[in-house]
C-alpha cells in the first residue's frame, strides 16, 4: 500500500461502516507487532461517504481496491 491507492476498510468504526472506501493521503510508520516481528504502518484516508472526512487506520484493517501507478 502507498499514497494514492484506493482502499476499502475491513473493520467497522463509529462514523465509518465496514467496507467504506477511501484514498490514502498520508502514511506513517507504526511499530512492530511483538508476536510476529512484522513492522506495520498507519494510513490516513480521505473518506468518500462517511461523516468524518479523514480517518486513520492500521494497514491490517485495509484492503487495496485499486493501486496507483
Phi and psi in radians as a Rosetta constraint file:
Dihedral C 1 N 2 CA 2 C 2 CIRCULARHARMONIC -2.639 0.35
Dihedral N 2 CA 2 C 2 N 3 CIRCULARHARMONIC 2.996 0.35
Dihedral C 2 N 3 CA 3 C 3 CIRCULARHARMONIC -1.060 0.35
Dihedral N 3 CA 3 C 3 N 4 CIRCULARHARMONIC 2.334 0.35
Dihedral C 3 N 4 CA 4 C 4 CIRCULARHARMONIC 1.768 0.35
Dihedral N 4 CA 4 C 4 N 5 CIRCULARHARMONIC -0.204 0.35
Dihedral C 4 N 5 CA 5 C 5 CIRCULARHARMONIC -1.309 0.35
Dihedral N 5 CA 5 C 5 N 6 CIRCULARHARMONIC 2.511 0.35
Dihedral C 5 N 6 CA 6 C 6 CIRCULARHARMONIC -1.609 0.35
Dihedral N 6 CA 6 C 6 N 7 CIRCULARHARMONIC 2.212 0.35
Dihedral C 6 N 7 CA 7 C 7 CIRCULARHARMONIC -2.271 0.35
Dihedral N 7 CA 7 C 7 N 8 CIRCULARHARMONIC 2.843 0.35
Dihedral C 7 N 8 CA 8 C 8 CIRCULARHARMONIC -2.140 0.35
Dihedral N 8 CA 8 C 8 N 9 CIRCULARHARMONIC 2.438 0.35
Dihedral C 8 N 9 CA 9 C 9 CIRCULARHARMONIC -1.381 0.35
Dihedral N 9 CA 9 C 9 N 10 CIRCULARHARMONIC 2.521 0.35
Dihedral C 9 N 10 CA 10 C 10 CIRCULARHARMONIC -1.877 0.35
Dihedral N 10 CA 10 C 10 N 11 CIRCULARHARMONIC 0.147 0.35
Dihedral C 10 N 11 CA 11 C 11 CIRCULARHARMONIC -2.465 0.35
Dihedral N 11 CA 11 C 11 N 12 CIRCULARHARMONIC 2.357 0.35
Dihedral C 11 N 12 CA 12 C 12 CIRCULARHARMONIC -1.439 0.35
Dihedral N 12 CA 12 C 12 N 13 CIRCULARHARMONIC 2.573 0.35
Dihedral C 12 N 13 CA 13 C 13 CIRCULARHARMONIC -2.564 0.35
Dihedral N 13 CA 13 C 13 N 14 CIRCULARHARMONIC 2.960 0.35
Dihedral C 13 N 14 CA 14 C 14 CIRCULARHARMONIC -1.090 0.35
Dihedral N 14 CA 14 C 14 N 15 CIRCULARHARMONIC 2.163 0.35
Dihedral C 14 N 15 CA 15 C 15 CIRCULARHARMONIC 1.471 0.35
Dihedral N 15 CA 15 C 15 N 16 CIRCULARHARMONIC -0.100 0.35
Dihedral C 15 N 16 CA 16 C 16 CIRCULARHARMONIC -2.494 0.35
Dihedral N 16 CA 16 C 16 N 17 CIRCULARHARMONIC 1.663 0.35
Dihedral C 16 N 17 CA 17 C 17 CIRCULARHARMONIC -1.185 0.35
Dihedral N 17 CA 17 C 17 N 18 CIRCULARHARMONIC 2.869 0.35
Dihedral C 17 N 18 CA 18 C 18 CIRCULARHARMONIC -0.919 0.35
Dihedral N 18 CA 18 C 18 N 19 CIRCULARHARMONIC 2.355 0.35
Dihedral C 18 N 19 CA 19 C 19 CIRCULARHARMONIC 1.498 0.35
Dihedral N 19 CA 19 C 19 N 20 CIRCULARHARMONIC 0.142 0.35
Dihedral C 19 N 20 CA 20 C 20 CIRCULARHARMONIC -1.121 0.35
Dihedral N 20 CA 20 C 20 N 21 CIRCULARHARMONIC 2.565 0.35
Dihedral C 20 N 21 CA 21 C 21 CIRCULARHARMONIC -1.864 0.35
Dihedral N 21 CA 21 C 21 N 22 CIRCULARHARMONIC 2.430 0.35
Dihedral C 21 N 22 CA 22 C 22 CIRCULARHARMONIC -2.657 0.35
Dihedral N 22 CA 22 C 22 N 23 CIRCULARHARMONIC 2.911 0.35
Dihedral C 22 N 23 CA 23 C 23 CIRCULARHARMONIC -1.941 0.35
Dihedral N 23 CA 23 C 23 N 24 CIRCULARHARMONIC 2.262 0.35
Dihedral C 23 N 24 CA 24 C 24 CIRCULARHARMONIC -1.250 0.35
Dihedral N 24 CA 24 C 24 N 25 CIRCULARHARMONIC 2.142 0.35
Dihedral C 24 N 25 CA 25 C 25 CIRCULARHARMONIC -2.014 0.35
Dihedral N 25 CA 25 C 25 N 26 CIRCULARHARMONIC -0.232 0.35
Dihedral C 25 N 26 CA 26 C 26 CIRCULARHARMONIC -2.723 0.35
Dihedral N 26 CA 26 C 26 N 27 CIRCULARHARMONIC 2.573 0.35
Dihedral C 26 N 27 CA 27 C 27 CIRCULARHARMONIC -2.293 0.35
Dihedral N 27 CA 27 C 27 N 28 CIRCULARHARMONIC 2.353 0.35
Dihedral C 27 N 28 CA 28 C 28 CIRCULARHARMONIC -2.246 0.35
Dihedral N 28 CA 28 C 28 N 29 CIRCULARHARMONIC 2.558 0.35
Dihedral C 28 N 29 CA 29 C 29 CIRCULARHARMONIC -1.268 0.35
Dihedral N 29 CA 29 C 29 N 30 CIRCULARHARMONIC 2.391 0.35
Dihedral C 29 N 30 CA 30 C 30 CIRCULARHARMONIC -1.647 0.35
Dihedral N 30 CA 30 C 30 N 31 CIRCULARHARMONIC -1.951 0.35
Dihedral C 30 N 31 CA 31 C 31 CIRCULARHARMONIC -2.512 0.35
Dihedral N 31 CA 31 C 31 N 32 CIRCULARHARMONIC -2.650 0.35
Dihedral C 31 N 32 CA 32 C 32 CIRCULARHARMONIC -2.150 0.35
Dihedral N 32 CA 32 C 32 N 33 CIRCULARHARMONIC 2.300 0.35
Dihedral C 32 N 33 CA 33 C 33 CIRCULARHARMONIC -1.309 0.35
Dihedral N 33 CA 33 C 33 N 34 CIRCULARHARMONIC 2.056 0.35
Dihedral C 33 N 34 CA 34 C 34 CIRCULARHARMONIC -1.028 0.35
Dihedral N 34 CA 34 C 34 N 35 CIRCULARHARMONIC -0.743 0.35
Dihedral C 34 N 35 CA 35 C 35 CIRCULARHARMONIC -1.145 0.35
Dihedral N 35 CA 35 C 35 N 36 CIRCULARHARMONIC -0.779 0.35
Dihedral C 35 N 36 CA 36 C 36 CIRCULARHARMONIC -1.763 0.35
Dihedral N 36 CA 36 C 36 N 37 CIRCULARHARMONIC -0.337 0.35
Dihedral C 36 N 37 CA 37 C 37 CIRCULARHARMONIC 1.391 0.35
Dihedral N 37 CA 37 C 37 N 38 CIRCULARHARMONIC 0.143 0.35
Dihedral C 37 N 38 CA 38 C 38 CIRCULARHARMONIC -1.365 0.35
Dihedral N 38 CA 38 C 38 N 39 CIRCULARHARMONIC 2.475 0.35
Dihedral C 38 N 39 CA 39 C 39 CIRCULARHARMONIC -1.490 0.35
Dihedral N 39 CA 39 C 39 N 40 CIRCULARHARMONIC 2.565 0.35
Dihedral C 39 N 40 CA 40 C 40 CIRCULARHARMONIC -2.346 0.35
Dihedral N 40 CA 40 C 40 N 41 CIRCULARHARMONIC 2.838 0.35
Dihedral C 40 N 41 CA 41 C 41 CIRCULARHARMONIC -2.189 0.35
Dihedral N 41 CA 41 C 41 N 42 CIRCULARHARMONIC 2.792 0.35
Dihedral C 41 N 42 CA 42 C 42 CIRCULARHARMONIC -1.982 0.35
Dihedral N 42 CA 42 C 42 N 43 CIRCULARHARMONIC 2.278 0.35
Dihedral C 42 N 43 CA 43 C 43 CIRCULARHARMONIC -1.986 0.35
Dihedral N 43 CA 43 C 43 N 44 CIRCULARHARMONIC 2.409 0.35
Dihedral C 43 N 44 CA 44 C 44 CIRCULARHARMONIC -1.710 0.35
Dihedral N 44 CA 44 C 44 N 45 CIRCULARHARMONIC 2.214 0.35
Dihedral C 44 N 45 CA 45 C 45 CIRCULARHARMONIC -1.943 0.35
Dihedral N 45 CA 45 C 45 N 46 CIRCULARHARMONIC 2.497 0.35
Dihedral C 45 N 46 CA 46 C 46 CIRCULARHARMONIC -1.637 0.35
Dihedral N 46 CA 46 C 46 N 47 CIRCULARHARMONIC 1.909 0.35
Dihedral C 46 N 47 CA 47 C 47 CIRCULARHARMONIC -1.452 0.35
Dihedral N 47 CA 47 C 47 N 48 CIRCULARHARMONIC 2.578 0.35
Dihedral C 47 N 48 CA 48 C 48 CIRCULARHARMONIC -1.609 0.35
Dihedral N 48 CA 48 C 48 N 49 CIRCULARHARMONIC -0.643 0.35
Dihedral C 48 N 49 CA 49 C 49 CIRCULARHARMONIC -2.331 0.35
Dihedral N 49 CA 49 C 49 N 50 CIRCULARHARMONIC 0.527 0.35
Dihedral C 49 N 50 CA 50 C 50 CIRCULARHARMONIC -2.018 0.35
Dihedral N 50 CA 50 C 50 N 51 CIRCULARHARMONIC 2.813 0.35
Dihedral C 50 N 51 CA 51 C 51 CIRCULARHARMONIC -1.137 0.35
Dihedral N 51 CA 51 C 51 N 52 CIRCULARHARMONIC -0.721 0.35
Dihedral C 51 N 52 CA 52 C 52 CIRCULARHARMONIC -1.413 0.35
Dihedral N 52 CA 52 C 52 N 53 CIRCULARHARMONIC 2.208 0.35
Dihedral C 52 N 53 CA 53 C 53 CIRCULARHARMONIC -1.269 0.35
Dihedral N 53 CA 53 C 53 N 54 CIRCULARHARMONIC -0.655 0.35
Dihedral C 53 N 54 CA 54 C 54 CIRCULARHARMONIC -2.188 0.35
Dihedral N 54 CA 54 C 54 N 55 CIRCULARHARMONIC 2.408 0.35
Dihedral C 54 N 55 CA 55 C 55 CIRCULARHARMONIC -2.395 0.35
Dihedral N 55 CA 55 C 55 N 56 CIRCULARHARMONIC 2.676 0.35
Dihedral C 55 N 56 CA 56 C 56 CIRCULARHARMONIC -1.945 0.35
Dihedral N 56 CA 56 C 56 N 57 CIRCULARHARMONIC 2.379 0.35
Dihedral C 56 N 57 CA 57 C 57 CIRCULARHARMONIC -2.403 0.35
Dihedral N 57 CA 57 C 57 N 58 CIRCULARHARMONIC 2.607 0.35
Dihedral C 57 N 58 CA 58 C 58 CIRCULARHARMONIC -1.325 0.35
Dihedral N 58 CA 58 C 58 N 59 CIRCULARHARMONIC 2.628 0.35
Dihedral C 58 N 59 CA 59 C 59 CIRCULARHARMONIC -1.060 0.35
Dihedral N 59 CA 59 C 59 N 60 CIRCULARHARMONIC -0.418 0.35
Dihedral C 59 N 60 CA 60 C 60 CIRCULARHARMONIC -1.204 0.35
Dihedral N 60 CA 60 C 60 N 61 CIRCULARHARMONIC -0.355 0.35
Dihedral C 60 N 61 CA 61 C 61 CIRCULARHARMONIC -1.690 0.35
Dihedral N 61 CA 61 C 61 N 62 CIRCULARHARMONIC 0.168 0.35
Dihedral C 61 N 62 CA 62 C 62 CIRCULARHARMONIC -2.180 0.35
Dihedral N 62 CA 62 C 62 N 63 CIRCULARHARMONIC 2.627 0.35
Dihedral C 62 N 63 CA 63 C 63 CIRCULARHARMONIC -2.286 0.35
Dihedral N 63 CA 63 C 63 N 64 CIRCULARHARMONIC 2.257 0.35
Dihedral C 63 N 64 CA 64 C 64 CIRCULARHARMONIC -1.270 0.35
Dihedral N 64 CA 64 C 64 N 65 CIRCULARHARMONIC 2.243 0.35
Dihedral C 64 N 65 CA 65 C 65 CIRCULARHARMONIC -1.656 0.35
Dihedral N 65 CA 65 C 65 N 66 CIRCULARHARMONIC -0.857 0.35
Dihedral C 65 N 66 CA 66 C 66 CIRCULARHARMONIC -2.498 0.35
Dihedral N 66 CA 66 C 66 N 67 CIRCULARHARMONIC 2.100 0.35
Dihedral C 66 N 67 CA 67 C 67 CIRCULARHARMONIC -1.496 0.35
Dihedral N 67 CA 67 C 67 N 68 CIRCULARHARMONIC 2.485 0.35
Dihedral C 67 N 68 CA 68 C 68 CIRCULARHARMONIC -1.352 0.35
Dihedral N 68 CA 68 C 68 N 69 CIRCULARHARMONIC 2.795 0.35
